[in-house]
Amino acid sequence: MKFSRKMAKVEQNNWRKGAILGFYTYMLLLLINYVYSLIVGSELLTSGIIFWTGLIVAFGYEFILNYSSRMKAKKY
């Protein structure tokens, strides 16, 4: 039994771009949180906020890229 279809090459590239942007978002938020913690002595962001923000950015950017590539395909 098959639950999902194979991803097209464009979708694989879009996911890769989304995952990279999500990773950089994680790193940026962790850097901000760490520097703030060193200066002030308390954390600015909770780990839950950092986690969900990274996931939302990764999947959101992938969705936007997939949507725009589908619209371009329909246009031609």
N, C-alpha and C positions, 0 to 999 in steps of 0.2 A: 504494500500500500504506500502510495506516494502522497506526501502532504504538501509539498511545494514544488514549484517548477525550477528549472535551472536558470540562473541569472544570465542575462545577456552580457556581452563584453562591456558595453556602455554602463550598465548597472554595476558591474564589478568595479570599474574605474571610479564611478561616483561614490560607491561605498568606501573605497580606499581613500578618496579625497575627504570624505566626511569623517572617517576614523582618524586621519592625520590632523584635521582641524580640531576634533574632539580631544586628541592627545595634547595638542598645544594649548587648548583651553584649560585642561587639567594642570599643566605645568605652570601656566600664567597665574591661575587662581591659587595654586599651592605656593608660588613665589610671593604673591601679594600677602597671603595669609601668614607666611613665615616671617617676612620683613615686618609686618604689622605686629606680630607676636614679639619680635625682638625689640621693637621700639616701645610699644605700649605695655607689654606684659600679659595681654590677653588675646585670644584669637578673634579675628574679625569674622570669619566664616566658619560654619560648622562643616563637618565632613559630609553630612547629608546634602548640603547645598552644593558643595564642590562636586560630589558624585553625580547628582541629578543634572546639574548644569552641563557637565561634560557629556552625559548621555543625550540630553536634549539637543545640544549643539551638533553632535555627530549624526544622530538620526534626522534632525531637522535639515541640516545641510544636504544630506543625501537625498531627502525627499524633494527639496527645492531643485537640486540638480536633475533628478529623474523627471520631475514635472516639466522642467524647462526643455529637456531633451525630447520628451513626448510631444510637447507643443511644437517644437521645431520639426519633428517628423510628420506631424499632421499638416503643417503648413505647406510642406513640399509634396 
